[in-house]
């Protein structure tokens, strides 16, 4: 059906259509009483939609979105590190509790066996 290089193309095309939803941006024209105001708002909506489609790599160096992205990436790194530590703590605690439960069950069973043979 698709060659190896363009497997994701239909998915990306759907995402692009969703991001650039011009009918949604111009839907409010009939709802407003002042058509000039509606046209200005709709133009801003279209500009915002196009900005979402343009990759960050093609934006200028002084774009504030780059700074915001950098801050968000740093925050994500902190969250990822904290989540990693918490998951490890939970996993090791669970393993320790499971081992303790098996040990207690083995001791109880051994005690029952010894008691039935009246060795205790």
Backbone bond lengths (Angstrom), bond angles and torsions (degrees), N, CA, C in turn:
res aa  C-N    CA-C-N  psi(-1)  N-CA   C-N-CA  omega(-1)  CA-C   N-CA-C  phi
1 X - - - 1.441 - - 1.529 110.59 -
2 X 1.344 117.44 -63.90 1.462 121.88 176.84 1.516 108.32 -115.17
3 X 1.323 115.93 150.84 1.452 118.79 174.83 1.524 108.66 -78.79
4 X 1.308 116.85 169.04 1.463 121.34 -175.14 1.525 112.33 -59.42
5 X 1.315 119.26 -34.50 1.461 121.55 -174.35 1.509 114.64 -75.86
6 X 1.308 119.48 -20.49 1.462 120.76 -174.13 1.525 112.81 -122.29
7 X 1.327 116.63 29.71 1.459 119.12 -179.92 1.513 111.02 -63.50
8 X 1.337 117.71 -39.06 1.455 120.96 -176.32 1.519 114.18 -85.58
9 X 1.321 118.75 1.48 1.459 121.04 -175.26 1.526 112.25 -61.45
10 X 1.327 121.49 -48.82 1.465 119.35 179.74 1.527 112.35 -59.59
11 X 1.321 117.45 -37.88 1.458 120.67 178.72 1.521 110.60 -64.70
12 X 1.341 116.17 -43.08 1.464 119.25 178.80 1.513 111.36 -67.19
13 X 1.331 116.61 -35.06 1.464 119.68 178.98 1.524 110.27 -65.92
14 X 1.336 116.92 -40.18 1.465 119.86 177.59 1.527 110.53 -64.34
15 X 1.324 116.16 -40.21 1.467 119.58 179.15 1.525 110.25 -65.13
16 X 1.326 116.83 -38.63 1.465 120.75 179.08 1.524 110.04 -65.98
17 X 1.332 117.06 -42.76 1.474 119.60 178.33 1.511 110.76 -62.49
18 X 1.325 116.79 -37.99 1.455 119.90 180.00 1.525 110.80 -68.09
19 X 1.348 116.44 -40.71 1.465 120.18 -178.68 1.523 111.56 -68.43
20 X 1.318 116.87 -36.63 1.462 121.17 -178.99 1.523 107.86 -104.27
21 X 1.297 115.24 73.52 1.453 120.92 -178.36 1.531 108.17 -96.95
22 X 1.325 116.77 80.57 1.462 120.90 -176.31 1.519 113.28 -63.56
23 X 1.331 120.62 -37.81 1.466 117.79 176.81 1.521 112.62 -60.80
24 X 1.330 117.34 -34.93 1.456 119.63 177.84 1.520 110.30 -67.02
25 X 1.345 116.27 -36.86 1.465 119.90 -178.82 1.516 111.42 -70.23
26 X 1.313 118.31 -30.13 1.465 120.89 -177.05 1.520 112.58 -101.82
27 X 1.306 117.72 6.04 1.452 121.54 -176.43 1.525 112.41 -64.20
28 X 1.330 117.92 -33.61 1.458 121.05 -174.50 1.512 114.63 -77.47
29 X 1.335 120.22 -1.72 1.465 121.54 -176.53 1.521 110.57 -62.11
30 X 1.306 118.79 -42.43 1.463 121.36 -178.11 1.521 111.92 -73.68
31 X 1.327 117.87 -22.66 1.458 121.21 -175.38 1.518 112.66 -81.36
32 X 1.329 119.88 -24.58 1.458 122.26 -176.72 1.520 110.96 -90.20
33 X 1.335 114.91 151.17 1.464 119.19 -178.98 1.517 111.63 -83.85
34 X 1.334 117.33 -34.30 1.455 121.13 -179.21 1.525 108.63 -96.10
35 X 1.351 118.74 105.65 1.468 120.04 -175.66 1.523 113.66 -64.16
36 X 1.336 118.30 -30.97 1.465 120.21 178.89 1.511 111.30 -65.07
37 X 1.316 116.28 -40.71 1.465 121.08 178.04 1.522 110.33 -64.81
38 X 1.317 116.30 -41.10 1.460 120.95 179.44 1.518 110.96 -63.40
39 X 1.329 116.56 -41.66 1.462 119.44 -179.21 1.530 110.42 -64.63
40 X 1.327 117.39 -39.08 1.458 120.47 179.22 1.523 110.68 -66.07
41 X 1.327 116.30 -45.85 1.461 119.79 179.05 1.519 111.12 -62.99
42 X 1.323 117.02 -41.37 1.460 120.68 -179.61 1.516 111.21 -66.69
43 X 1.342 116.69 -37.02 1.461 119.43 177.74 1.522 109.79 -63.90
44 X 1.326 116.63 -40.47 1.474 119.82 177.42 1.528 110.70 -64.62
45 X 1.321 116.47 -39.34 1.464 120.00 177.45 1.523 111.14 -61.87
46 X 1.335 116.35 -42.63 1.465 120.51 179.63 1.522 109.87 -65.06
47 X 1.323 117.63 -41.83 1.464 120.74 178.73 1.530 109.83 -61.92
48 X 1.328 116.81 -42.47 1.465 119.60 178.10 1.523 111.50 -62.75
49 X 1.325 117.03 -40.16 1.465 120.63 178.75 1.525 111.07 -64.33
50 X 1.324 116.69 -41.60 1.472 120.02 179.55 1.520 109.78 -66.96
51 X 1.328 117.63 -38.12 1.467 120.28 177.84 1.521 111.49 -61.29
52 X 1.328 116.30 -36.17 1.469 119.07 178.26 1.515 111.22 -67.22
53 X 1.320 118.04 -28.24 1.461 121.20 -177.14 1.521 111.45 -81.19
54 X 1.330 118.18 -34.41 1.462 121.59 -177.24 1.528 108.65 -68.78
55 X 1.324 117.47 126.83 1.467 120.04 179.96 1.526 111.32 -64.03
56 X 1.323 115.84 150.71 1.460 120.95 -178.26 1.526 111.30 -64.77
57 X 1.319 117.58 -27.26 1.469 120.92 -179.50 1.522 111.65 -65.37
58 X 1.322 117.78 -23.08 1.461 120.82 -178.41 1.522 112.34 -96.03
59 X 1.308 118.22 4.34 1.456 121.17 178.68 1.518 109.41 -86.47
60 X 1.330 117.95 159.86 1.471 120.35 178.99 1.526 111.81 -65.70
61 X 1.329 115.43 160.65 1.464 120.91 -177.10 1.525 112.31 -65.24
62 X 1.329 118.25 -31.72 1.461 120.80 -176.66 1.531 113.12 -91.42
63 X 1.316 116.62 17.32 1.465 120.93 179.85 1.538 108.70 -69.09
64 X 1.331 118.05 128.11 1.468 119.76 -179.47 1.526 113.15 -64.21
65 X 1.319 117.23 -20.04 1.462 119.34 178.04 1.524 111.26 -65.99
66 X 1.336 116.87 -30.46 1.471 120.34 177.89 1.532 110.55 -64.69
67 X 1.360 115.64 -44.93 1.465 119.26 178.02 1.524 110.66 -62.77
68 X 1.322 115.37 -42.88 1.457 119.68 179.28 1.526 110.68 -62.62
69 X 1.334 116.53 -42.02 1.461 120.55 178.86 1.525 110.82 -63.13
70 X 1.335 116.59 -41.41 1.463 120.09 179.82 1.531 110.40 -62.69
71 X 1.350 116.82 -43.97 1.466 120.30 178.46 1.524 110.69 -63.16
72 X 1.324 116.53 -41.91 1.457 120.24 -180.00 1.527 111.49 -66.30
73 X 1.342 116.90 -36.93 1.462 119.86 178.02 1.523 111.18 -66.48
74 X 1.346 116.86 -38.83 1.461 120.10 177.19 1.527 110.43 -64.87
75 X 1.333 116.11 -42.24 1.464 120.57 178.15 1.534 110.28 -63.33
76 X 1.333 116.18 -39.30 1.470 120.60 178.41 1.521 110.47 -63.11
77 X 1.332 117.12 -40.85 1.469 120.67 178.14 1.535 110.64 -60.37
78 X 1.351 116.30 -42.92 1.461 120.04 178.29 1.522 110.85 -62.20
79 X 1.331 116.10 -44.77 1.459 120.96 -179.24 1.527 110.19 -64.41
80 X 1.334 117.09 -42.71 1.461 121.08 179.34 1.528 111.52 -61.66
81 X 1.341 116.11 -41.69 1.460 119.70 -179.83 1.526 110.47 -66.50
82 X 1.320 117.07 -42.64 1.463 120.81 178.34 1.529 110.57 -64.00
83 X 1.327 116.73 -42.88 1.464 120.71 179.17 1.527 110.39 -63.46
84 X 1.320 117.33 -40.59 1.464 121.33 178.65 1.527 110.37 -60.28
85 X 1.334 116.60 -45.85 1.465 120.55 179.82 1.524 111.00 -63.10
86 X 1.334 116.25 -43.29 1.466 119.71 -178.77 1.527 111.51 -65.70
87 X 1.332 116.86 -41.01 1.460 119.96 179.37 1.520 110.46 -64.57
88 X 1.323 116.86 -43.04 1.466 120.15 178.54 1.526 110.45 -61.60
89 X 1.328 116.74 -43.31 1.461 120.85 179.69 1.532 110.39 -61.20
90 X 1.321 116.70 -43.83 1.463 120.81 179.86 1.529 110.99 -65.31
91 X 1.330 116.90 -43.50 1.465 120.11 -179.81 1.526 111.89 -63.22
92 X 1.330 117.53 -46.21 1.460 120.28 -179.50 1.525 110.80 -66.99
93 X 1.337 116.71 -37.13 1.470 119.44 177.24 1.525 110.14 -63.72
94 X 1.313 116.72 -43.90 1.462 120.66 178.31 1.513 111.99 -61.82
95 X 1.321 116.24 -41.43 1.460 119.63 178.04 1.523 110.61 -63.83
96 X 1.325 116.46 -43.84 1.470 120.02 178.93 1.518 111.58 -62.01
97 X 1.329 117.08 -43.37 1.461 120.28 178.99 1.530 111.61 -65.46
98 X 1.323 117.10 -38.04 1.468 120.26 178.41 1.528 110.58 -64.74
99 X 1.331 116.91 -42.06 1.461 120.52 178.94 1.528 110.17 -64.91
100 X 1.340 115.71 -41.20 1.461 119.41 179.10 1.540 111.08 -63.75
101 X 1.327 116.51 -40.52 1.468 120.29 179.03 1.532 110.73 -64.00
102 X 1.316 117.23 -43.74 1.471 120.54 178.96 1.519 109.81 -63.04
103 X 1.331 116.93 -41.07 1.458 120.63 179.19 1.532 110.94 -63.48
104 X 1.321 117.45 -44.95 1.467 120.50 178.86 1.527 111.54 -62.69
105 X 1.315 116.73 -40.71 1.462 119.94 178.23 1.529 110.73 -65.31
106 X 1.324 116.36 -40.04 1.471 119.90 179.57 1.520 109.98 -66.02
107 X 1.337 117.69 -40.30 1.461 120.52 178.52 1.527 110.82 -64.91
108 X 1.335 116.56 -42.46 1.469 119.89 179.70 1.519 110.41 -63.94
109 X 1.315 116.52 -40.91 1.463 119.75 179.68 1.527 110.72 -66.26
110 X 1.332 115.99 -42.61 1.463 119.63 178.99 1.528 109.89 -63.38
111 X 1.314 117.42 -39.59 1.461 120.88 178.78 1.527 110.58 -64.20
112 X 1.337 117.28 -41.37 1.473 120.43 177.52 1.517 111.33 -63.66
113 X 1.314 117.30 -40.95 1.462 121.29 -179.30 1.521 109.66 -65.30
114 X 1.324 116.46 -46.00 1.466 119.84 179.58 1.523 111.75 -65.09
115 X 1.341 115.90 -35.67 1.459 119.93 -179.79 1.538 111.13 -68.29
116 X 1.330 116.16 -37.90 1.474 118.56 179.60 1.524 110.65 -67.52
117 X 1.314 117.24 -29.34 1.466 120.27 177.39 1.522 111.73 -92.46
118 X 1.315 116.15 3.19 1.458 124.86 178.29 1.517 113.11 53.17
119 X 1.305 114.39 42.29 1.473 119.55 177.03 1.520 109.03 -89.49
120 X 1.297 117.85 -24.52 1.469 121.61 -176.13 1.492 111.71 -74.96
